[in-house]
Amino acid sequence: MQPRARTARARVRRLVEATRDEPFEVAVVGSLATGRFALHSGVDFLIRGEMDTKTRVRVEQKVAAAMRGAGIPYDLIFACDLTPDRLHEIGRDLVALLPEA
């Protein structure tokens, strides 16, 4: 595994652990979840749970803190903003916590 992917996975693992008691769930979808993470890839986070403005800000702060300094871009995808079909499509490669690799 390339060093950049190892860094991304380590940051994600720490973030998922750090948010276990939050009223939202952080999961990873996309290339990091499916093992296709490349030099140009970013991390795609799927956020599930009840979202008000305060919770959205908390999510953004937690993810930004976890990814700060990694040099890896990321996207936040809020499940509540998606259609059921799109959520199902994204959920096919969902990984709640990345296994050690």
N, C-alpha and C positions, 0 to 999 in steps of 0.2 A: 504494500500500500504506500502511496506517495506521502511525503511529509505533510503536504497541505491537507490531504484528506484525513490524516491522523489528527491534525490540529482541529479540524472542523468537528470530527467525531468526539474528541475530548471536550471541546467547548459545549457541544450539544448534550453530552452525558451530564456534565456539571449543571447545565441549565435545567434539564429535566429533573434532576435530583433536587435542585434548589426550589423548584416550583411545585413539588408534590403536595404541599398543604395549601396551595392557592385555589381560588374558586374557578380556575381554568386549567385546561390541560394543554401542554405543549407536545406536539408530535412533529416528526420530520417526514416530509414527502419529497418526491423528486429524485434527482440524481444521487444525492447522498444516501437516501433510503434504499435505492435500487442497486447501488454499487457501481453507478456510472459517473461518479464524481470525477471531473477532469480539472485541468489547470484553469479553465475559464469559468467553472461552475460556482454557483452560490448555494447557500443553504436555504431551503424552503421550509418554513415553519407553518404548520397548520395549528391554529389556536381554536380550541373547542370550549364551550361553556357559555354561561350567561354573560353578556357584554353590555355594560353601561360605559359612559365616557371615562369614569374613574378607573375601571378595570382595564380598558383599552390602554390607557396611559401607563398603568402598572405593567402590563404585558410588554409594551414598547420599551420601558425602562429596563426591565429584567433581561430582555433579549439583547438590547444594546450593550448593557453591562457585560453580558456573557461573551459577546462577539467583539468587544472593543479590543483593538490592538492585534487582532488575528489577521487583518488584511483580507478577509473573506467577506464578500457581499452577502446579504441575506434579504429574504422577503418574508413578510408576515401575511398569512392568508387566514382571515377570520371565517370560520365555518358558518357563522350566523349570517354572513354576507353572500353566501353561495346558494345557488338553486340546489334542490335535492339531487338532481342529475349530476351537476358539477361536483358536488360533495362526494357522491358515490365514485365518480371517475377519479378524483384525487385520492380518495381513501383506499384505492386498490394497492398503492405502494406505500401506505402509511406504516411508519415505524414509531412506536411510542417511546422506546428507549433502545438506542443502538447497542447491539452486543459488542463485547470486546473483540477486537480484531488485531 
